[in-house]
Amino acid sequence: RRNGEVRRYTENFLSLRKITIAAARAILEGKDREKRFSQCEEEILIWLESLKLYSPNLHAALMKEAHILIDHYKSLLTGEGDLYPDLIKNVYKTREEYTSFLRGLTNAEDAVNEVLKEKLGNTEALRKRLSAERLQLEKLREKAADIIF
């Protein structure tokens, strides 16, 4: 059961990132930014509907997170370096700049989680799951920052 939960979380976590990296790449290739954001908005809506999770508030919260991720991926895709640590270091320059980006991203993710709790019911089990996921992300991001900087 745990493996199924991990797989489902990973798939959902990566879905938004796949949508946003494709949008970042398209914008860098010269696609109209506003049209690409609209397409991204539609892709997120379809994704949420496929999960039976659509709500205007969740969609809006995910769009805020998507904007942060698109800007991040655009920076990485145009940054110097071949490896992820090099790209991060060259784009963000200092640990402080990188952690500032991560704080903004984490705030957006927390806003999504708050809307999810409203949508799914603010149960103890859901709060524990979201808290565990957030803690895991914090640890991974802190470890990455330690390695990079």
C-alpha positions as CSV (number, residue, x, y, z in Angstrom):
1,R,0.0,0.0,0.0
2,R,2.8,2.4,0.9
3,N,4.4,1.9,-2.5
4,G,1.1,2.7,-4.2
5,E,0.8,5.9,-2.3
6,V,4.4,6.9,-3.1
7,R,3.9,6.2,-6.8
8,R,0.6,8.2,-6.9
9,Y,2.2,11.1,-5.1
10,T,5.2,11.0,-7.4
11,E,3.0,10.9,-10.5
12,N,0.9,13.9,-9.3
13,F,4.0,15.8,-8.1
14,L,5.7,15.3,-11.5
15,S,2.6,16.0,-13.6
16,L,2.6,19.7,-12.8
17,R,6.4,19.8,-13.4
18,K,6.0,18.1,-16.8
19,I,3.3,20.6,-17.8
20,T,5.4,23.6,-16.7
21,I,8.7,22.5,-18.2
22,A,7.0,21.9,-21.5
23,A,5.5,25.5,-21.2
24,A,8.9,26.9,-20.4
25,R,10.5,25.2,-23.3
26,A,7.8,26.4,-25.7
27,I,8.1,30.0,-24.5
28,L,11.9,29.8,-25.0
29,E,11.3,28.4,-28.5
30,G,9.4,31.6,-29.4
31,K,5.8,30.6,-28.6
32,D,3.6,33.4,-27.4
33,R,3.9,33.6,-23.6
34,E,0.2,34.4,-22.9
35,K,-1.0,31.7,-25.3
36,R,1.3,29.2,-23.7
37,F,0.1,30.1,-20.2
38,S,-3.5,29.7,-21.4
39,Q,-2.6,26.3,-22.8
40,C,-0.9,25.4,-19.5
41,E,-4.0,26.5,-17.6
42,E,-6.1,24.2,-19.8
43,E,-3.7,21.3,-19.3
44,I,-3.9,21.7,-15.5
45,L,-7.7,21.9,-15.7
46,I,-7.8,18.6,-17.7
47,W,-5.3,17.0,-15.3
48,L,-7.4,18.0,-12.3
49,E,-10.6,16.8,-13.9
50,S,-8.9,13.4,-14.7
51,L,-8.2,13.1,-10.9
52,K,-11.7,14.3,-10.1
53,L,-10.2,17.1,-8.1
54,Y,-11.2,20.1,-10.1
55,S,-12.2,23.2,-8.1
56,P,-11.6,26.8,-9.2
57,N,-9.6,27.5,-6.0
58,L,-7.3,24.5,-6.6
59,H,-6.9,25.4,-10.2
60,A,-5.9,29.0,-9.3
61,A,-3.5,27.8,-6.6
62,L,-1.8,25.4,-9.0
63,M,-1.6,28.2,-11.6
64,K,0.3,30.3,-9.1
65,E,2.7,27.4,-8.5
66,A,2.9,26.9,-12.3
67,H,4.0,30.5,-12.9
68,I,6.9,30.0,-10.4
69,L,7.9,26.7,-11.9
70,I,7.8,28.1,-15.5
71,D,10.1,31.0,-14.6
72,H,12.4,28.6,-12.8
73,Y,12.6,26.2,-15.7
74,K,13.1,29.0,-18.2
75,S,16.1,30.1,-16.1
76,L,17.5,26.6,-15.9
77,L,17.0,25.9,-19.6
78,T,18.9,29.1,-20.5
79,G,21.5,28.7,-17.8
80,E,25.1,27.7,-18.0
81,G,26.0,24.1,-17.2
82,D,25.2,20.5,-18.1
83,L,24.4,19.1,-14.7
84,Y,21.6,20.2,-12.4
85,P,23.9,21.4,-9.6
86,D,25.8,23.6,-12.1
87,L,22.6,25.0,-13.5
88,I,21.2,25.9,-10.1
89,K,24.5,27.5,-9.0
90,N,24.8,29.5,-12.2
91,V,21.2,30.6,-12.2
92,Y,20.8,31.4,-8.5
93,K,24.5,32.4,-7.7
94,T,24.1,32.1,-3.9
95,R,22.5,29.7,-1.5
96,E,20.4,32.7,-0.3
97,E,19.0,33.3,-3.7
98,Y,18.2,29.7,-4.2
99,T,16.6,29.3,-0.8
100,S,14.5,32.4,-1.6
101,F,13.2,30.7,-4.7
102,L,12.5,27.6,-2.7
103,R,10.6,29.6,-0.1
104,G,8.4,31.1,-2.8
105,L,7.8,27.6,-4.3
106,T,7.1,26.1,-0.9
107,N,4.6,28.9,-0.1
108,A,2.8,28.1,-3.4
109,E,2.8,24.4,-2.6
110,D,1.5,25.1,0.9
111,A,-1.3,27.1,-0.7
112,V,-2.2,24.2,-2.9
113,N,-2.2,21.9,0.1
114,E,-4.6,24.2,2.0
115,V,-7.0,24.1,-0.9
116,L,-6.6,20.3,-1.1
117,K,-7.6,20.1,2.5
118,E,-10.7,22.2,1.8
119,K,-11.6,20.1,-1.2
120,L,-10.9,16.6,0.3
121,G,-11.9,17.3,3.9
122,N,-9.4,18.4,6.5
123,T,-8.9,15.0,8.0
124,E,-6.1,13.9,10.3
125,A,-5.0,11.3,7.8
126,L,-4.8,13.9,5.0
127,R,-3.0,16.4,7.2
128,K,-0.4,13.8,8.2
129,R,0.1,12.8,4.6
130,L,0.6,16.3,3.4
131,S,2.8,17.1,6.3
132,A,5.0,14.0,5.6
133,E,5.2,15.0,1.9
134,R,6.2,18.5,2.8
135,L,8.8,17.3,5.3
136,Q,10.3,15.0,2.7
137,L,10.5,17.8,0.2
138,E,12.2,20.1,2.7
139,K,14.8,17.4,3.5
140,L,15.5,16.8,-0.2
141,R,15.8,20.5,-1.0
142,E,18.0,21.2,2.0
143,K,20.3,18.3,1.0
144,A,20.4,19.5,-2.6
145,A,21.3,23.0,-1.3
146,D,24.1,21.6,0.9
147,I,25.5,19.7,-2.1
148,I,25.3,22.6,-4.5
149,F,26.4,25.4,-2.3
